[in-house]
Amino acid sequence: MKNVLTTAVMMFALSAPVFAQQSVIVTNPQPTGSTVVVPGDVRTYVTQQSIPSIVYDGDIAVGDTLPGAVVVHTVPDSDGYAYTIVNKRRVIVDPQTHRIVDVLN
């Protein structure tokens, strides 16, 4: 009986690190904590547009803000969305703040 108990304790002790590795920490890349779901028709419109790409040294990720000097183009019939192409990547931004809400690959 002692051997069975010892074996059970050993197995539990050795498996503890495995259980600890199953934890996942998720961080929200958007500083406001909100999630923006871009409508499909906005994404389709942006992918069909042909504008020159600008070169930018900053980060291009959801939640980052492009400088105000970056020209963005509004999406017709969608007041809350604008777009541009940065480093050959299409980005959808909030036209008021230039905050990136989606990056299309």
C-alpha positions as CSV (number, residue, x, y, z in Angstrom):
1,M,0.0,0.0,0.0
2,K,2.9,2.3,0.8
3,N,4.4,1.8,-2.6
4,V,1.1,2.6,-4.3
5,L,0.7,5.8,-2.3
6,T,4.4,6.8,-3.0
7,T,3.9,6.1,-6.7
8,A,0.7,8.2,-6.8
9,V,2.4,11.1,-5.0
10,M,5.5,10.9,-7.3
11,M,3.3,10.9,-10.4
12,F,1.3,13.9,-9.2
13,A,4.5,15.8,-8.3
14,L,6.0,15.1,-11.7
15,S,2.9,16.1,-13.6
16,A,2.5,19.5,-11.8
17,P,4.8,21.3,-14.3
18,V,2.7,19.9,-17.1
19,F,-0.5,21.3,-15.7
20,A,1.2,24.7,-15.1
21,Q,2.2,24.9,-18.8
22,Q,-1.5,24.7,-19.9
23,S,-2.1,28.3,-18.7
24,V,-2.4,30.9,-21.4
25,I,-2.1,34.6,-21.0
26,V,-3.7,36.7,-23.6
27,T,-3.0,40.4,-23.9
28,N,-5.2,42.7,-25.9
29,P,-3.2,44.6,-28.5
30,Q,-5.7,47.5,-28.5
31,P,-5.1,50.0,-25.8
32,T,-8.8,50.8,-25.4
33,G,-9.7,47.2,-24.7
34,S,-12.4,47.3,-27.3
35,T,-12.7,44.9,-30.3
36,V,-13.5,46.3,-33.7
37,V,-15.2,44.0,-36.2
38,V,-14.7,45.5,-39.6
39,P,-17.6,44.8,-42.0
40,G,-16.8,42.5,-44.9
41,D,-17.9,45.1,-47.5
42,V,-15.3,47.6,-46.1
43,R,-12.6,44.9,-46.2
44,T,-13.6,44.1,-49.8
45,Y,-13.6,47.7,-50.9
46,V,-10.1,48.3,-49.4
47,T,-8.6,45.3,-51.1
48,Q,-9.9,46.5,-54.5
49,Q,-8.4,50.0,-54.3
50,S,-5.2,50.8,-56.0
51,I,-3.2,53.6,-54.3
52,P,0.6,54.0,-53.8
53,S,2.1,52.4,-50.7
54,I,3.8,54.8,-48.3
55,V,7.0,53.9,-46.4
56,Y,6.7,54.1,-42.7
57,D,9.3,53.2,-40.0
58,G,6.8,52.8,-37.1
59,D,4.8,49.7,-36.1
60,I,1.9,48.6,-38.2
61,A,-0.3,46.6,-35.9
62,V,-3.9,46.8,-34.7
63,G,-4.1,49.5,-32.0
64,D,-1.1,51.5,-33.2
65,T,-1.7,55.0,-34.4
66,L,-0.4,56.4,-37.7
67,P,0.9,60.0,-37.7
68,G,-1.6,62.6,-38.7
69,A,0.5,63.5,-41.7
70,V,-0.3,60.1,-43.3
71,V,-3.0,60.5,-45.9
72,V,-5.9,58.2,-45.4
73,H,-8.7,57.6,-47.8
74,T,-12.3,57.4,-46.6
75,V,-14.5,54.3,-47.4
76,P,-17.7,55.4,-49.2
77,D,-20.9,54.8,-47.1
78,S,-18.8,53.8,-44.1
79,D,-18.1,56.9,-42.0
80,G,-16.1,55.1,-39.4
81,Y,-13.5,53.7,-41.7
82,A,-10.6,54.9,-43.8
83,Y,-7.6,53.1,-45.3
84,T,-4.2,53.4,-46.7
85,I,-1.3,51.2,-47.8
86,V,1.7,51.2,-45.6
87,N,4.9,49.2,-46.4
88,K,2.8,47.3,-49.0
89,R,0.2,46.3,-46.3
90,R,-3.4,47.5,-46.5
91,V,-4.5,49.0,-43.2
92,I,-8.0,50.1,-42.1
93,V,-8.0,53.0,-39.7
94,D,-10.3,55.2,-37.7
95,P,-10.4,58.4,-39.9
96,Q,-10.5,60.7,-36.9
97,T,-7.7,59.2,-34.8
98,H,-5.7,57.3,-37.5
99,R,-5.7,54.4,-35.1
100,I,-5.3,51.1,-36.9
101,V,-8.3,48.9,-36.6
102,D,-7.3,46.1,-39.1
103,V,-4.3,45.1,-41.1
104,L,-5.1,43.1,-44.3
105,N,-2.4,40.7,-45.5
